[in-house]
Amino acid sequence: MKTIYISIIISTFFSFTAFSNNDWKSKYSNIEIKYGDNWSLIPLQIDNNEKTIVGIIDNSDKSSIVIKLTADVPKEQLSDSTYLEAIKHQMLNQHSSNKILNSEKIQFKGKTYYSVSILMHTKHGQLIQKLYLNRDGKKIKSIQISFPSLDKTKPPIEIPAKITKVLQSLVI
């Protein structure tokens, strides 16, 4: 019985101390992100009635998470597949060695998102960029996740634990 109480106390302690006091909450949309001391806000945030854009970065390895909520056009005017192809084309054209690693539909926070994983070559080195995208014809929700890829032969697609921890706290 003592073990159960100790476990509850320990898990309660860690759940309250996991992110310190670092959080950001939109004044205009239902977006909130909590992050640990090793992360910092990317200096430019936009938060108004039209759009919300916020990002955090871990400067130790340039891992980042950028959340965007922007206006969408009706799906009758622009299909999901056409929109996704345009995004992929844009990402691939940034560097001739960029390549798509994976593209699929996923469940995230109770909604269906399109997920695209791309091996990116940037000024910070080789990165994996994962994009989660949800469109409803009125708003586009996107989560752009970047993290270093040290293995040039078989880049990882799995999101590192430190990013997963932040994503679990995300309200979107």
N, C-alpha and C positions, 0 to 999 in steps of 0.2 A: 504494500500500500504506500509506503514511504517513497518507493521508486517512482510510482505514478505521479505523486505530488512534485517530486524533484524534477521529473521530466517536464511537467507542465510549467513549472517555474523557469526552467532553463529555456524551453522553447518560447515562452512569453518574452523573456529577456532578449533573446536573439531576434525575435520578430520586431521588437521595438528599436533595437540598436543597429539593425542591418544597414540602414540607409542614412543614419545620422539625421541632420536637419536639411538635407539638400532635396528640394522639390520645386517644381514649377507647375503652375496651374493657370490655364487660360481664363481670361475674364469674359470671353465671348463664346467659347465652345466647350464641349465636354472632353477636354484633353488635360491630363495630369500625368506628370512623370516624376518618379522618385529615383534618386541615384546616390551612389556612395561617394565618399570623400575623394576617391581617385578620379572621379569624373568632374567635368566643369561644363557650364553652359557655353555653347558657341555664342560669341558676342552678339550676333544679329538675330533677334527674334521679331517676328511679325505677329501681332495678335489684334485683330480688329473684326468687324462684322463680316468682312469679305473673305478673310483667310487667316489661318493660323499656321505659323511655321516656327518650330523650335527644335534645337538640337543640342546634344551633349557629346563631349569628346573625352577620351582617356589619352592624355598627352604622352603617356609612357610608350604607347605603341600605335597611336593614331586611330584606334577603334572609335567608331562613332555611331550615333543613332540620330536620325533626323525624322521628325514627324511633321506631316503636312496635311492640312485640311483646306481644300480649295474648291472653287466652283467647278461644276461639271456641265457638260452639254447633254441634252437628251440622248439616250442610247439609240434612238431611231436615226439620229444624225451621225453618230459615231459609235460603232459597235465596240464591244470589249476587245475583240480580236484585233481590230484595226488599231485601237489605242495601244494595246500591248506591243504590237509589231513596231509601231512608231517609237515607243520607249526603248525596245531592244535595239532598234536601228541607231537611235541616238547614243546609247551606251557603247555599242560596238564601234561606232565611228570615232570615238575619242582616241583610240589607239589601235593600230593594226593587229596587235597581239591579243586584244580583248576577246573573250569567248564566253558563250553561254554554257553554263555547267548543268543547269537544271531549270525546268519550268513546270509548274504544277498548280493546282488549286489546293488550298489548305484551309483549315478552320483555325481562326485566331480570335479570341475574345468573343466567341459565339457567332461570328460572322464569317462568310466565305471571302477569302482573299485570293487573288492571283499572286503567286510567288515566283520570282525569277532570280536565279543566282548567276552572277557573272564574275569571271576572273578579270580584274581590272589592272592595268599597268598605269601607275600614277607617279607623280613626283615624290611620293612617300614610299614608293616601292610597289610590290605586287600585293593587291588587296582582293578579298572576296567581298562583293557587294550583293546583298540580298535586298530585293524590293518586294514589299507586301503592298498590294493595291486592291482597294475596294471602291467600286463605283456604284452609284444608285441613280444616275441621271440628273442629280441635283448637286451632290458633293462628291469629291474624290478624297478618300482617306489613303494616305500612303505612309509607309514606314520604311525608311532606307537605312539599312544596317551595313556597316563596313568594318572589316577586321583584317589584320595582316595574314598573308598566306606565305609561310616560309618554305613550304614544299612545292617546288616548281614542277615536279613530275606528276603529282596527284594532289591538287589543292583540296583542302577540306571544305565540305559544304555545311557541316554541322556548326551551329552557332556556339561560340565559346560560352562557358558557364557565366562569366561576369556580365555578358550581354543578356543572356536568358534571364538572369536575376532582375535586371532592370525592366525587361519586357513583361515579366510577371507583375510588376507594380504598375504598369502603364494602364491608364484609363483612356479609352478612345471610343 
